[in-house]
């Protein structure tokens, strides 16, 4: 990867308009889109993940969408290397990479390479009494061991909660104590879309209604329920709304209960958006702490037209 390689990275909470913004940015800068939303990597989930449904037919090339056609985790270590390779290929074509997505854990890996410790990725490597805990119990157990790491994770993100616990049980290190090393593979400008909270919540409610009533989210979950391995993967990764709709389907699809399901999804999504905002603030502080080595950071009340990016704003 050439040191002068330029990359734009568009982040922001769910429903903030990242995909549309990134498309405009790519059009302005002869760019190609690279996905940074882990949920949008999986072929069997599209509606509930707000995946760009027509990404294959876009004039602007898209990468890392629908790359997982089996119910298996795409870990952050692999993600970093794949993105580096894709960005390098984009630059070899004389174009600009525009990375977009709300999975900040994966975006962060591009600047702070994941640290592996003994047993940190070992599957099923927890004590039997811990293995027996449900999602909430696992999160509470992590919170008792490492409150800082637990606070950064949603309790439904079972994969990362388990991974954090595995680090503790097999290395004796608190996951939050692993000091990240700043090592970005390319020069980057980060653009964070920061909508007003009331506006964002309204967008979340409207989008959820459309997903359920028009876009076929229920049918998507019904399809997943026919394949337990896929359904459990989606639920274990904490993809919002899938378990709620799945429980409603398994409960007999009572029409008068669907509005309550939708409202629960809206509430959970708003909570997730708040968590994304908090994580962004922490991540931005880490980046700015690098001083002159820090990337360019622009926070903008999107979704609006991309800025000219002529001035460095820290």
N, C-alpha and C positions, 0 to 999 in steps of 0.2 A: 504494500500500500504506500503510495507516494505521500510524503508529509504535507504537500500542498493541496491534496485532494479536499474538495469542499463538499460538505453535506449539510442539508437542512433537516432538522428534526422537529416535527410538529407534535406537541403533546397537549394534554388538557383533559378535564373530566369527561366522562361519558355523556353523549348528547350535546357536546359543545360545538359540533360542526367541524371536527378535525378532517374528516375525509374530503369534504367539499373544499375546505381551505387548502388542503395539500394538493388537490387537483389544480386549483388556480395557481398555486405556487409553482408546481411542476410545469404548467403551461408557460409561465413567465420566464422560466429558467432552463428550458429544454431538458426537463427532468423526467425521471422514472420513479414510480412509487414503490417503496419497500415497507411491508407491513410490520408493525410493532405492537399488534394486539394478538395475544396468544390464542384467544377464543376464535379468531378469524382464520387460524391456520387449519382448522378441522373441517373436513368435507361435509360431515353430517349435521353441522350446526351453522345456520346462516341468518335466519330471521331474528332469533333472540340475541344474536351477537352483533346485529346491525352491520353485518358484512356488506360491502358494496356488491349488490346482487349482479351487476353487469360488468364486473371488473375485467372479465376475459375479453369483452368487446370494446373496451375503452381504447381510444387512440393512444393515450399515454400508457406505456407498459406498466404492469403491476407484478410485484414479486412477493413470495411468501404468503400467498393466500391459497387455501385448500391444498396444503402440502402434506397433511396428515390424513391418510385414508384408512388408518387402523387406530383402534382405541388405545393409544400409547402416549406417554408424556413426551413432549418436545422440550428438553431441558435447556436451561439458560446458557450452559457452557456451549452446547451445540449451536444455539441461536447466535451467540456472538461470532463464532467462526463463520457460519453461513452468511451472516450479514456482511462481514468483512469481505468475503469472496464476491458477493453480489455487488457491493459498492465498488470494489476494484474493477469488476467487469463493466459496470456502468460508466466509470471514468475512462476506461480504455476505449469506450465508444464515443468519448468526447461529450458526455452528457452529465447531468447533475442528479445525485441521489436525493430523494425526498423521503425520509423515514417518517411514518405516521402511526400513532397508536397510543392507547392509554395504559399499556402494561409497563409501568415505570420500572419494575424490577428488571425487565428485559432491556429497556432503554439504558438503565443504569449500568448494565453489564458491558455496554459499549465503551464506557468511561472507566469503570472500576471492574476489571476482570474478576469473575467469580472465584472464590477461594475454596478449594476442595480440602477436606480433612478426612482422616481415616473414618470410614463408615458413613460419611455424610450423604452419600447417595445410595446406600445399601437398602434394597427393598425388604420390607418386613423385618427390620432389624431392631425392633423395640421390645422391651420386656412384655411378657404375656398380659400383665395387668394393665399396661398402657395400650397394647393392641386392642384390648376389649372395650376401650372407651369410644364413645360416639364423637362426632365432630366437635360439639360443644365441650365435651369432657377433655378432648385432646388439647383444645385451645386453652382451657382453664389450667390444664397441667403445665403447658408451656408458660402461661402467664405467671404461675407460681415459681417457675425456674428462672425465666428471663422475661420480666415484664416489658422491657424495651422492645425485644423482638416480637413479642405477642401483640403489642400495640400497633405494630406495622403490618399485621396480617389480619384478614377477615377470618372469622372462625370457620366459615365454609370452605376456605382454601386449604383443604385437608392435605394436599400434596406438600405445600410449603411448611405447614405446621409440623407434619411428620418429619420432613427433612430437617427442620430446626431441632426437633427432639432427637433425631438420630445423631446430629452433630454433638449434642450434649452427652448422650449415652455412650458414644463410641470414641469421643476425644476428651471429654471432661471440660470442654470449652463452651462458654456461653456464646451462642450464635451472634449476639450483638457485639461481642468483644473482638470479633475478627476484623482487624483494621483493614479497610479497603486501600488498594494501591491505585493511584491515578495513572492510567496508561491508555489514553484514547488512541485508536488506530488511524484517525483522520481528523482534520480540522472541521469544526461543526458550528452551526448557528442553531440554537434551540429557540423555538417559538412556542410559547405557552398561551393557549387560549383561556382567558380568565373571565367568564361570563358572570354577571350579577346573579346572586343566588336565586332570587325570585324568578328571573328569566330562565335560568337553567332548570329549575324544578318544573316550570311550566312546559318546557321543551321535553323533559323526561316523561311527564304525564301524557302529553300528546303523542309522543313516539310510542309509548307502551300501548296506548289504545289502538293505534294504527297496526302495530305488530300483531296484536291479538285479534282484532276485528277484520282486518283486511289482508295482511301479509301472510297469514297461515302459520303463526307460531304454534297453535294447538296441533295442527297436522304434523308439524315438525317433531313435536314431543311425542305424539302418538307413534311416529315412525321409530323414534329412539327406543321407546318402550318395547318394541318388537326385538330389540337387540340389547339385552341386559348389560353386556360389556361396555357398549357405547353409552348407555344411560348412566351407568355408575361412574364412568370416567367424567362425563359432563358434570354430574352432581359433585363428584369429589374435587373437581377443580373450581367449584364455587361459581359456575356460570349462572348469573342471577336469573331467576324466574323458571328455570327448567324443572326444578323439583316441585315448586309451587304448582305449576301447570300439570306436572305428572301426578301429584297427589290428587288434584281435582279430577283428572281423567280416571284414575283408579278408584276414586270415590263415587263414580257414577255420572260425572259431567252434569251436575245439577246447574241448570241455567241461572237460578237465582244466586248461586255462589260465585259465579265467574267475576262479578264486579269486585267482590272482596279479594279474590285472587289478584286481579289487576292492581288494586290499591296496595296490596302487600308488596307487589313487585315494584311499584312506584316508590314506596317507602324504602325498600331495600336498595334500590338504584340511587336514590338521593343520598342515602348513607354511604354508599360506595363512592359517589362523586365527592362527598366530603372527605373521605379517606384519601382519594386520589389527590385532592387539593393539599391535604396535610403532607402527604408523601412528596409531592412536588416541592413544597416549601423546604422540606428537609434536604432533598436532592439538590435544589438550587443553591442552598447554603454550602453544601459540600463542594459544588462546582466553583462558586465564587471564592471559596477559601483557597483555591489553587492560584490566585493572584493573576499574574500575567499569562499563565498557562491555561487559564479558564477559557471555556468557549464563549462565544457571543451569546447573550441571553436576552430575549425580547419577550416581555409579557404584554399581551394585547387583549382588549375586551372583545374577542371574536364572537360570532363569526362575521368578519368583515373582509374587505379585499386585502390581500397580502401587502405588507409594507414594502417600500423600496429597498429596505435593508441597507441603506447607505451609511447609517451611523451605528456605532457600537453602543448598545445600552446595557448597562450592568445593574 
